[in-house]
Amino acid sequence: MIKVKNILKRDNLMSAAGLGVGSIAAEVVTSKVTPMVLKTPQTQKFAPAVPILAGMIIQTGSGVVKSIGHGMIANGVANLAKEYLPATFKEQLGVGADVMMSGTGETLIAGSDSFDYTSGEAGEMDF
């Protein structure tokens, strides 16, 4: 049985916070540091890997710093996958798509089919 008390322990909360901060840090590395490091167009194809490398260096620390490194690695791998996975594979996974509204305009909403809900077959009582 899962106990909320165990989930909300200080170590778990600090680890989750570290992962979140690491994800944000990876975005900062991607937008600010990567253009300074990879200046030529030929090296720009390696841009999604820079946060992964930074996270691998940072994860050698301990405590929250280690979690920050793990968050950077996770964010970097996700961005790398978005960049280099084939379009058909991303489409099957729903990556980069609005999953909630992925149906076509012809998709029926539950209950909008042609069944007559006012008939006696619908379970309503005749008075």
N, C-alpha and C positions, 0 to 999 in steps of 0.2 A: 504494500500500500504506500502510495506517495504521501508524504507529510509535508505540509506547507512550511512547517518550522525548519525542515531540512533544506528546502529550496531557498528560503530567505536567510540562510547563513551568510555571515560576512564574507567568507571566502568566495562563495558563489556569486554574490552581488559584485564584488570587486573584479572577479573574472569576467562577468558580463559587461561591466563598465569598461574594462580594458579592451575587450573585443570591439565594443562600439567606438572607443577612442581610436583604436587601431584602424578601423575602417575609415574613419574621418581622416586620420593621418595619411592613409594610403591615397585618398583623393587629393590631399594637399600635395603629396609627393608627385602625383601624376600631373597636377596642373602647374605647380611652381618649380619643382626640382628637375623633373624630367626634361623640360625644354632647355634648361641650362646645361645638363649633362649630355644630352643627345642633340647636337646642334645641326647635323646634316640630315637631309631627307632620307638618305640610305639607312641611317641608324634609327630613324623614327619607328621602324617596324618592331623594334625591341622595347618601345615605350611601355607596353603593359607589363613587362617583366621587371621594371625598376622597383615598384612597390613590393614585389615578391622578394627581391634581393634585399631591400631595406628591412623588410620584416624578418627575414632569416637572420640578419645581423642583430636586430633588436631582440629577437626571441631568445638569444643566449643569456639574457639577463634573468632576473628572478622576480617573483611576485607579479605585480600589476604590469611591469615592463614586459614580462614574458607574454602576458595576455595581449598587450598592445601589438607585439610582434605577430602573434597568431592572427589577430584581426587584420593586420596589414596583408598577411599572406592570403587569407581568405578573400579579401576584397580584390587583391591582385589576380588571384586565380579566376575569380568570377569575371573580372574585366577581360582577362586573357581569353577565356572561353567565349565571351560575347563577341570578341574581335575576330577570332580565328575559326570558330565552329562553322561548318557549312550551313547555309540558310535553311535547307530542308530539315536538318537536324534541330536547329533552333526553333523552327516552326513546330516540329513535333513535340518539343519540350515546353513550348510556350514562352521561351526566353525572348524578351523584348516585345512581347505582344500584350495587349490588354486582355488578360485571361477571362475576366468576368464578362466581357462583351465580345467574345471571340466568334460567336455564331453569325450567320448571315442574316440579312434583313428578313428572310423568309422563315426564320426559326419561330416556331409557335411557342407562345408563353403558356405555361401550364394552365389549363382551363379555358383556353381560347380556341379550342377545336370546334367542330360543328355539332357537338352533342347538344340536344335541347334539354336544358336543365329545368324547364318549366313543365315537362311532361310527367306523367305518372311514373315513368321508369326511373326518374331521378330520385325517387324516394320521398317525394313530398306528399303530404296528405291532401286528399280532396275533401272539401267541406260541403 
